[in-house]
Amino acid sequence: MIPIPSTIGNLPAFLSILRATAFANALDNVPILGEMECRQWFAGCTLVGPENRIIGPRGIRYGPDAFNAAYGGKLFVIDPNGKTTNRAWEAATNSPLWTVPKVDGTRFLPVRPTGEISTDALGRTYVNTYVPANIETIPGDVTPFLRHLELLLPDPNDRRALVEYLAHCVKYPGYKIPWAPLIQSTEGVGKNVIKQVMRYAIGSHYFYEPKAKQLNDSGSKFNAWMEGRLFFLVDEIKTDEKRDMVETLKPFVTETQLEIEGKGSNQRMGDTPGNWLFLSNHKDAIPIHRNGRRFAIFYSAIQSTSDLAARGMDDAYFGRLYGWLGDHPNGGHLYGLKAVAGWLMAYPIERGAISQRAPITSSFDAALIESRGWLAQLIMEAVEGEANGFRGGWISTAAVQRLLAGQRKTVASRSLGQAIEELGYHRIGKAGRGYMQDDPANPTKRPWLWNTSPNASLADYGRSQGYE
């Protein structure tokens, strides 16, 4: 160590002397960084104490060895007496002169500045790890993309709702939209075009494609894959009869924070600002109900190979389309992807100017029918067949019990009421008497009566069934 002369007494002067010594000559061309130079060299770095990791300005996490390799190759002055080290980690975290900021954890907040440090109600500090993606765009004609959307979704209101959703996700990363589109069609219609566009426009680092099986098996429990993502696309989604996956998906779609757990790690709260898009070949892929708000269903007009042929969507059509997009298997020029990304980024929609409920699409009524469970289907078959207790816009719970007994099934009263309500009926009240025709096994039991009109009168029930 070379002592600081008492006549100088300051670090900058000492550094000028140190660089002129034989020691410095022995380490020719090795930079020596003092306090101010260290501040500049380590700018944007933050130590996450519990992880013993430093996060750099590009969001990369470094352990001690990796940090020494990435930021080393210099001598760092680490005390007032001029002591130096060649270990960047020591200089950044343990110098009496200065250290990088130190925090207790991380956040992923695209709506806040990169590297911003925030404090929670318990005094714990967090650094924002989000780094904006640099997406290259070009002005260009996006007619091939718009034409493809028109073939998939001929209804202009449907197309506008979908495009507004995609554009908002691209323009305002991290703004959570609490609903998600489901696009359904037959196989081979080019839904992958939308996937390619969103992966490019969002940035591949922030785009994630969980497998439907992954979601159904362990995705709801081990969900660390959700962290640090802006857009999720699930292909070939198909829920089962128990609809367990729908309940799994609901908080994923709506919540900005969730409990995060990886295999072998403890649960903790994490930021989940990513938005979702689902693709499927099945019309009953995600069941909805009349008052639902989380899923917007888009049934394509293309439901068969003959529909594809009628629209000229043959191999030549898709060859031209994917060649224009230009991903790496198709030339790698990215022309179409850059043009569509630029078009979406310039799309005229303001931040937050999007519905907080899933829009009612032209497929809504058909989706409700596809979403019916076995009980609702049983009831609607009786309504369409004008069976006793199901005529004139009425449904009698006694008549439903008659059907259930015939199939040796039972349901809770609450489940029965929910099934009837989801069919668009309103509970009017309890009948003044029982009816043999509704349920011969319980002729005196007074049923609850439901009607398609909320203003229906109980007095009209018996007459509308032909009982009086």
Number of C-alpha atoms within 10 A of each C-alpha: 9 12 11 18 11 7 7 11 13 14 17 13 13 19 16 11 15 19 17 10 11 10 12 15 12 9 13 10 10 13 13 21 19 22 21 11 13 22 16 10 14 17 13 18 24 27 25 20 12 9 11 12 18 27 22 18 17 14 18 12 19 19 14 15 12 15 20 19 13 11 15 17 14 18 20 25 24 23 17 16 15 19 13 18 17 16 19 25 25 16 27 26 16 14 19 12 15 17 21 20 16 17 19 15 17 19 21 23 23 19 13 14 14 19 24 14 19 15 12 8 6 6 9 11 17 21 26 22 26 24 18 15 13 9 13 14 19 14 13 13 13 19 11 16 20 14 12 20 22 16 16 23 22 15 17 12 14 22 18 12 19 22 16 18 20 23 22 24 25 24 21 17 21 23 20 21 24 22 24 23 21 23 23 26 22 20 15 15 23 17 19 13 17 17 18 16 22 25 20 23 29 24 20 16 13 21 21 20 15 15 15 18 13 12 18 19 12 11 21 18 16 19 19 17 14 23 18 23 23 26 25 22 22 18 20 16 22 22 17 13 12 9 14 11 21 20 11 15 17 15 16 23 22 20 15 19 14 18 15 21 20 14 11 7 10 9 16 10 11 19 20 26 28 26 27 25 23 22 22 21 20 19 24 21 24 23 22 22 20 14 9 12 16 22 25 27 29 26 25 22 17 22 18 14 14 11 14 19 11 11 11 12 19 14 9 9 13 17 13 13 18 22 19 19 26 19 18 10 9 15 13 11 15 19 21 26 27 22 22 26 27 22 19 21 19 12 16 12 16 11 11 12 9 15 13 14 15 19 21 17 19 16 16 18 14 14 23 17 18 17 20 19 14 11 18 19 16 14 22 18 13 19 18 10 11 15 16 21 28 26 19 16 17 27 29 26 23 25 25 23 21 20 19 16 13 9 9 9 10 11 11 7 10 8 11 17 17 13 20 22 19 17 18 14 20 20 19 18 14 15 17 12 11 18 22 14 18 26 23 14 13 16 15 12 17 16 24 19 24 26 25 17 14 11 9 18 12 17 10 12 23 15 10 15 19 12 13 8
